Amino acid sequence: MKTEIKDISTDYIKLDTFLKLVGAVSTGGQAKEWVKSGKITVNGEVCIQRGRKLHTGDTVKIAGGETDYTVGKQKE
């Protein structure tokens, strides 16, 4: 399992937007379905809120995926 850090330039990013940013999904509808189905964990807990705010250091895992994603903070 590899971990990829994806930097954001804001204080937080919503989960569905983050899934699109990392290329895990191509549409918001697909993100909604994945989250609703329980395929996504945030910091080790299943998350069913697609609008959940992710902050620096949060880790997102996708069931069956080969990569974990960590929210990083873009340098100013």
N, CA, C and O atoms as a Tinker XYZ file with bonds, in Angstrom:
   304  protein
     1  N      0.865000   -1.185000    0.000000    73     2
     2  CA     0.000000    0.000000    0.000000    64     1     3
     3  C      0.905000    1.239000    0.000000    63     2     4     5
     4  O      1.810000    1.362000    0.825000    81     3
     5  N      0.645000    2.133000   -0.924000    73     3     6
     6  CA     1.432000    3.367000   -0.947000    64     5     7
     7  C      0.569000    4.527000   -0.455000    63     6     8     9
     8  O     -0.660000    4.469000   -0.504000    81     7
     9  N      1.225000    5.565000    0.013000    73     7    10
    10  CA     0.532000    6.753000    0.500000    64     9    11
    11  C      0.923000    7.935000   -0.365000    63    10    12    13
    12  O      2.102000    8.166000   -0.632000    81    11
    13  N     -0.077000    8.673000   -0.796000    73    11    14
    14  CA     0.143000    9.862000   -1.614000    64    13    15
    15  C     -0.357000   11.077000   -0.832000    63    14    16    17
    16  O     -1.479000   11.077000   -0.327000    81    15
    17  N      0.473000   12.103000   -0.737000    73    15    18
    18  CA     0.069000   13.341000   -0.067000    64    17    19
    19  C     -0.413000   14.315000   -1.125000    63    18    20    21
    20  O      0.286000   14.592000   -2.100000    81    19
    21  N     -1.611000   14.827000   -0.921000    73    19    22
    22  CA    -2.187000   15.786000   -1.876000    64    21    23
    23  C     -2.360000   17.112000   -1.147000    63    22    24    25
    24  O     -3.174000   17.225000   -0.231000    81    23
    25  N     -1.592000   18.107000   -1.558000    73    23    26
    26  CA    -1.633000   19.421000   -0.907000    64    25    27
    27  C     -2.859000   20.211000   -1.337000    63    26    28    29
    28  O     -3.288000   20.158000   -2.489000    81    27
    29  N     -3.409000   20.944000   -0.378000    73    27    30
    30  CA    -4.517000   21.853000   -0.667000    64    29    31
    31  C     -4.094000   23.261000   -0.245000    63    30    32    33
    32  O     -3.245000   23.431000    0.630000    81    31
    33  N     -4.691000   24.248000   -0.869000    73    31    34
    34  CA    -4.307000   25.636000   -0.593000    64    33    35
    35  C     -5.275000   26.325000    0.362000    63    34    36    37
    36  O     -5.089000   27.494000    0.701000    81    35
    37  N     -6.309000   25.604000    0.798000    73    35    38
    38  CA    -7.303000   26.166000    1.707000    64    37    39
    39  C     -7.205000   25.466000    3.062000    63    38    40    41
    40  O     -6.430000   24.523000    3.218000    81    39
    41  N     -7.988000   25.923000    4.042000    73    39    42
    42  CA    -7.954000   25.319000    5.377000    64    41    43
    43  C     -8.554000   23.920000    5.385000    63    42    44    45
    44  O     -8.161000   23.079000    6.192000    81    43
    45  N     -9.504000   23.669000    4.488000    73    43    46
    46  CA   -10.139000   22.348000    4.407000    64    45    47
    47  C    -10.624000   22.101000    2.990000    63    46    48    49
    48  O    -10.666000   23.007000    2.158000    81    47
    49  N    -10.990000   20.848000    2.736000    73    47    50
    50  CA   -11.574000   20.460000    1.454000    64    49    51
    51  C    -12.655000   19.422000    1.756000    63    50    52    53
    52  O    -12.485000   18.583000    2.641000    81    51
    53  N    -13.745000   19.478000    1.034000    73    51    54
    54  CA   -14.811000   18.503000    1.253000    64    53    55
    55  C    -14.405000   17.158000    0.652000    63    54    56    57
    56  O    -13.697000   17.095000   -0.353000    81    55
    57  N    -14.867000   16.099000    1.288000    73    55    58
    58  CA   -14.484000   14.740000    0.891000    64    57    59
    59  C    -14.763000   14.461000   -0.579000    63    58    60    61
    60  O    -13.897000   13.926000   -1.272000    81    59
    61  N    -15.945000   14.807000   -1.073000    73    59    62
    62  CA   -16.254000   14.508000   -2.473000    64    61    63
    63  C    -15.326000   15.255000   -3.430000    63    62    64    65
    64  O    -14.927000   14.715000   -4.462000    81    63
    65  N    -14.989000   16.479000   -3.089000    73    63    66
    66  CA   -14.065000   17.270000   -3.904000    64    65    67
    67  C    -12.659000   16.673000   -3.862000    63    66    68    69
    68  O    -11.955000   16.644000   -4.871000    81    67
    69  N    -12.264000   16.201000   -2.688000    73    67    70
    70  CA   -10.937000   15.591000   -2.532000    64    69    71
    71  C    -10.831000   14.325000   -3.373000    63    70    72    73
    72  O     -9.798000   14.083000   -3.998000    81    71
    73  N    -11.888000   13.514000   -3.395000    73    71    74
    74  CA   -11.870000   12.293000   -4.199000    64    73    75
    75  C    -11.685000   12.609000   -5.680000    63    74    76    77
    76  O    -11.007000   11.875000   -6.399000    81    75
    77  N    -12.293000   13.708000   -6.132000    73    75    78
    78  CA   -12.106000   14.127000   -7.528000    64    77    79
    79  C    -10.685000   14.661000   -7.734000    63    78    80    81
    80  O    -10.066000   14.399000   -8.765000    81    79
    81  N    -10.170000   15.406000   -6.759000    73    79    82
    82  CA    -8.831000   15.993000   -6.860000    64    81    83
    83  C     -7.752000   14.926000   -7.021000    63    82    84    85
    84  O     -6.820000   15.094000   -7.808000    81    83
    85  N     -7.878000   13.834000   -6.280000    73    83    86
    86  CA    -6.861000   12.786000   -6.362000    64    85    87
    87  C     -7.085000   11.843000   -7.542000    63    86    88    89
    88  O     -6.267000   10.958000   -7.793000    81    87
    89  N     -8.184000   12.027000   -8.264000    73    87    90
    90  CA    -8.453000   11.216000   -9.438000    64    89    91
    91  C     -9.092000    9.864000   -9.146000    63    90    92    93
    92  O     -9.141000    8.995000  -10.017000    81    91
    93  N     -9.582000    9.685000   -7.921000    73    91    94
    94  CA   -10.224000    8.417000   -7.558000    64    93    95
    95  C    -11.576000    8.275000   -8.243000    63    94    96    97
    96  O    -11.993000    7.167000   -8.580000    81    95
    97  N    -12.258000    9.394000   -8.446000    73    95    98
    98  CA   -13.549000    9.415000   -9.138000    64    97    99
    99  C    -13.506000   10.517000  -10.187000    63    98   100   101
   100  O    -12.686000   11.433000  -10.113000    81    99
   101  N    -14.394000   10.415000  -11.156000    73    99   102
   102  CA   -14.392000   11.434000  -12.204000    64   101   103
   103  C    -15.550000   12.422000  -12.060000    63   102   104   105
   104  O    -15.509000   13.510000  -12.636000    81   103
   105  N    -16.584000   12.051000  -11.293000    73   103   106
   106  CA   -17.733000   12.947000  -11.138000    64   105   107
   107  C    -18.163000   13.029000   -9.679000    63   106   108   109
   108  O    -17.837000   12.166000   -8.864000    81   107
   109  N    -18.894000   14.075000   -9.376000    73   107   110
   110  CA   -19.452000   14.228000   -8.040000    64   109   111
   111  C    -20.470000   13.144000   -7.722000    63   110   112   113
   112  O    -20.589000   12.710000   -6.577000    81   111
   113  N    -21.202000   12.710000   -8.740000    73   111   114
   114  CA   -22.181000   11.642000   -8.556000    64   113   115
   115  C    -21.519000   10.329000   -8.169000    63   114   116   117
   116  O    -22.016000    9.592000   -7.317000    81   115
   117  N    -20.401000   10.053000   -8.802000    73   115   118
   118  CA   -19.660000    8.835000   -8.473000    64   117   119
   119  C    -19.118000    8.926000   -7.047000    63   118   120   121
   120  O    -19.166000    7.944000   -6.306000    81   119
   121  N    -18.606000   10.088000   -6.658000    73   119   122
   122  CA   -18.113000   10.289000   -5.296000    64   121   123
   123  C    -19.234000   10.059000   -4.293000    63   122   124   125
   124  O    -19.032000    9.411000   -3.266000    81   123
   125  N    -20.406000   10.587000   -4.588000    73   123   126
   126  CA   -21.560000   10.435000   -3.704000    64   125   127
   127  C    -21.896000    8.958000   -3.499000    63   126   128   129
   128  O    -22.133000    8.523000   -2.372000    81   127
   129  N    -21.915000    8.196000   -4.582000    73   127   130
   130  CA   -22.237000    6.767000   -4.488000    64   129   131
   131  C    -21.193000    6.000000   -3.685000    63   130   132   133
   132  O    -21.541000    5.153000   -2.862000    81   131
   133  N    -19.931000    6.290000   -3.916000    73   131   134
   134  CA   -18.864000    5.595000   -3.188000    64   133   135
   135  C    -18.963000    5.881000   -1.695000    63   134   136   137
   136  O    -18.837000    4.974000   -0.873000    81   135
   137  N    -19.188000    7.140000   -1.349000    73   135   138
   138  CA   -19.282000    7.512000    0.062000    64   137   139
   139  C    -20.518000    6.861000    0.684000    63   138   140   141
   140  O    -20.442000    6.287000    1.770000    81   139
   141  N    -21.649000    6.954000   -0.004000    73   139   142
   142  CA   -22.894000    6.371000    0.494000    64   141   143
   143  C    -22.790000    4.862000    0.714000    63   142   144   145
   144  O    -23.404000    4.321000    1.634000    81   143
   145  N    -22.020000    4.190000   -0.123000    73   143   146
   146  CA   -21.910000    2.739000   -0.041000    64   145   147
   147  C    -20.933000    2.264000    1.038000    63   146   148   149
   148  O    -20.804000    1.062000    1.270000    81   147
   149  N    -20.245000    3.203000    1.698000    73   147   150
   150  CA   -19.320000    2.822000    2.772000    64   149   151
   151  C    -17.945000    2.408000    2.291000    63   150   152   153
   152  O    -17.200000    1.770000    3.036000    81   151
   153  N    -17.587000    2.758000    1.052000    73   151   154
   154  CA   -16.281000    2.392000    0.487000    64   153   155
   155  C    -15.136000    3.277000    0.982000    63   154   156   157
   156  O    -13.966000    2.957000    0.771000    81   155
   157  N    -15.470000    4.382000    1.634000    73   155   158
   158  CA   -14.459000    5.366000    2.002000    64   157   159
   159  C    -14.279000    5.420000    3.517000    63   158   160   161
   160  O    -15.251000    5.462000    4.271000    81   159
   161  N    -13.012000    5.417000    3.948000    73   159   162
   162  CA   -12.733000    5.645000    5.367000    64   161   163
   163  C    -11.893000    6.914000    5.492000    63   162   164   165
   164  O    -11.051000    7.217000    4.647000    81   163
   165  N    -12.148000    7.631000    6.559000    73   163   166
   166  CA   -11.367000    8.827000    6.879000    64   165   167
   167  C    -10.788000    8.599000    8.267000    63   166   168   169
   168  O    -11.520000    8.397000    9.236000    81   167
   169  N     -9.484000    8.633000    8.346000    73   167   170
   170  CA    -8.778000    8.399000    9.612000    64   169   171
   171  C     -9.209000    7.087000   10.261000    63   170   172   173
   172  O     -9.355000    7.003000   11.480000    81   171
   173  N     -9.414000    6.052000    9.417000    73   171   174
   174  CA    -9.722000    4.725000    9.911000    64   173   175
   175  C    -11.183000    4.432000   10.199000    63   174   176   177
   176  O    -11.513000    3.313000   10.593000    81   175
   177  N    -12.071000    5.406000   10.015000    73   175   178
   178  CA   -13.492000    5.205000   10.268000    64   177   179
   179  C    -14.291000    5.382000    8.976000    63   178   180   181
   180  O    -14.034000    6.300000    8.198000    81   179
   181  N    -15.262000    4.495000    8.759000    73   179   182
   182  CA   -16.114000    4.615000    7.580000    64   181   183
   183  C    -16.821000    5.960000    7.621000    63   182   184   185
   184  O    -17.367000    6.353000    8.652000    81   183
   185  N    -16.808000    6.655000    6.507000    73   183   186
   186  CA   -17.438000    7.973000    6.420000    64   185   187
   187  C    -18.534000    7.933000    5.369000    63   186   188   189
   188  O    -18.291000    7.554000    4.223000    81   187
   189  N    -19.735000    8.324000    5.760000    73   187   190
   190  CA   -20.855000    8.350000    4.810000    64   189   191
   191  C    -21.339000    9.776000    4.564000    63   190   192   193
   192  O    -22.447000    9.982000    4.068000    81   191
   193  N    -20.510000   10.759000    4.909000    73   191   194
   194  CA   -20.830000   12.171000    4.675000    64   193   195
   195  C    -19.940000   12.687000    3.552000    63   194   196   197
   196  O    -18.750000   12.926000    3.761000    81   195
   197  N    -20.507000   12.860000    2.369000    73   195   198
   198  CA   -19.671000   13.307000    1.246000    64   197   199
   199  C    -19.194000   14.742000    1.432000    63   198   200   201
   200  O    -18.198000   15.138000    0.826000    81   199
   201  N    -19.873000   15.518000    2.248000    73   199   202
   202  CA   -19.473000   16.900000    2.489000    64   201   203
   203  C    -18.562000   17.069000    3.686000    63   202   204   205
   204  O    -18.295000   18.195000    4.107000    81   203
   205  N    -18.074000   15.954000    4.246000    73   203   206
   206  CA   -17.197000   16.039000    5.415000    64   205   207
   207  C    -15.977000   16.886000    5.083000    63   206   208   209
   208  O    -15.380000   16.748000    4.015000    81   207
   209  N    -15.622000   17.749000    5.998000    73   207   210
   210  CA   -14.462000   18.610000    5.798000    64   209   211
   211  C    -13.195000   17.859000    6.189000    63   210   212   213
   212  O    -13.084000   17.332000    7.297000    81   211
   213  N    -12.253000   17.819000    5.272000    73   211   214
   214  CA   -10.958000   17.209000    5.524000    64   213   215
   215  C     -9.945000   18.314000    5.785000    63   214   216   217
   216  O     -9.933000   19.342000    5.107000    81   215
   217  N     -9.103000   18.083000    6.774000    73   215   218
   218  CA    -8.081000   19.056000    7.151000    64   217   219
   219  C     -6.699000   18.416000    6.987000    63   218   220   221
   220  O     -6.584000   17.203000    6.812000    81   219
   221  N     -5.670000   19.236000    7.045000    73   219   222
   222  CA    -4.302000   18.752000    6.931000    64   221   223
   223  C     -4.068000   17.592000    7.897000    63   222   224   225
   224  O     -4.382000   17.678000    9.084000    81   223
   225  N     -3.512000   16.510000    7.362000    73   223   226
   226  CA    -3.203000   15.340000    8.170000    64   225   227
   227  C     -4.254000   14.241000    8.109000    63   226   228   229
   228  O     -3.981000   13.110000    8.513000    81   227
   229  N     -5.448000   14.549000    7.612000    73   227   230
   230  CA    -6.486000   13.521000    7.487000    64   229   231
   231  C     -6.077000   12.522000    6.399000    63   230   232   233
   232  O     -5.500000   12.897000    5.378000    81   231
   233  N     -6.388000   11.248000    6.639000    73   231   234
   234  CA    -6.059000   10.197000    5.686000    64   233   235
   235  C     -7.333000    9.558000    5.154000    63   234   236   237
   236  O     -8.230000    9.200000    5.917000    81   235
   237  N     -7.400000    9.421000    3.837000    73   235   238
   238  CA    -8.557000    8.850000    3.161000    64   237   239
   239  C     -8.133000    7.538000    2.512000    63   238   240   241
   240  O     -7.123000    7.473000    1.812000    81   239
   241  N     -8.928000    6.485000    2.759000    73   239   242
   242  CA    -8.684000    5.184000    2.142000    64   241   243
   243  C     -9.930000    4.768000    1.371000    63   242   244   245
   244  O    -11.056000    5.029000    1.795000    81   243
   245  N     -9.711000    4.124000    0.242000    73   243   246
   246  CA   -10.795000    3.638000   -0.593000    64   245   247
   247  C    -10.733000    2.118000   -0.582000    63   246   248   249
   248  O     -9.694000    1.532000   -0.885000    81   247
   249  N    -11.847000    1.481000   -0.232000    73   247   250
   250  CA   -11.889000    0.018000   -0.170000    64   249   251
   251  C    -11.430000   -0.575000   -1.495000    63   250   252   253
   252  O    -11.925000   -0.198000   -2.558000    81   251
   253  N    -10.492000   -1.494000   -1.427000    73   251   254
   254  CA    -9.976000   -2.143000   -2.628000    64   253   255
   255  C     -8.920000   -1.347000   -3.369000    63   254   256   257
   256  O     -8.359000   -1.820000   -4.357000    81   255
   257  N     -8.647000   -0.134000   -2.895000    73   255   258
   258  CA    -7.659000    0.706000   -3.562000    64   257   259
   259  C     -6.241000    0.363000   -3.148000    63   258   260   261
   260  O     -6.018000   -0.240000   -2.099000    81   259
   261  N     -5.295000    0.748000   -3.971000    73   259   262
   262  CA    -3.886000    0.480000   -3.697000    64   261   263
   263  C     -3.163000    1.674000   -3.082000    63   262   264   265
   264  O     -1.996000    1.571000   -2.703000    81   263
   265  N     -3.856000    2.805000   -2.985000    73   263   266
   266  CA    -3.225000    4.025000   -2.491000    64   265   267
   267  C     -4.068000    4.646000   -1.385000    63   266   268   269
   268  O     -5.294000    4.712000   -1.481000    81   267
   269  N     -3.393000    5.097000   -0.337000    73   267   270
   270  CA    -4.027000    5.915000    0.700000    64   269   271
   271  C     -3.675000    7.359000    0.371000    63   270   272   273
   272  O     -2.607000    7.639000   -0.175000    81   271
   273  N     -4.575000    8.267000    0.704000    73   271   274
   274  CA    -4.341000    9.676000    0.413000    64   273   275
   275  C     -4.351000   10.476000    1.702000    63   274   276   277
   276  O     -5.249000   10.325000    2.530000    81   275
   277  N     -3.346000   11.328000    1.870000    73   275   278
   278  CA    -3.265000   12.196000    3.039000    64   277   279
   279  C     -3.364000   13.634000    2.584000    63   278   280   281
   280  O     -2.743000   14.029000    1.598000    81   279
   281  N     -4.150000   14.417000    3.309000    73   279   282
   282  CA    -4.312000   15.835000    2.992000    64   281   283
   283  C     -3.090000   16.580000    3.502000    63   282   284   285
   284  O     -2.762000   16.507000    4.686000    81   283
   285  N     -2.418000   17.295000    2.612000    73   283   286
   286  CA    -1.261000   18.100000    2.984000    64   285   287
   287  C     -1.589000   19.572000    2.850000    63   286   288   289
   288  O     -2.618000   19.940000    2.284000    81   287
   289  N     -0.722000   20.403000    3.366000    73   287   290
   290  CA    -0.911000   21.848000    3.286000    64   289   291
   291  C      0.096000   22.428000    2.312000    63   290   292   293
   292  O      1.305000   22.254000    2.466000    81   291
   293  N     -0.415000   23.113000    1.316000    73   291   294
   294  CA     0.442000   23.725000    0.314000    64   293   295
   295  C      1.269000   24.830000    0.953000    63   294   296   297
   296  O      0.754000   25.639000    1.725000    81   295
   297  N      2.551000   24.855000    0.627000    73   295   298
   298  CA     3.437000   25.897000    1.149000    64   297   299
   299  C      3.077000   27.234000    0.535000    63   298   300   301
   300  O      2.770000   27.320000   -0.653000    81   299
   301  N      3.117000   28.268000    1.343000    73   299   302
   302  CA     2.767000   29.613000    0.847000    64   301   303
   303  C      3.952000   30.336000    0.301000    63   302   304
   304  O      3.826000   31.473000   -0.153000    81   303
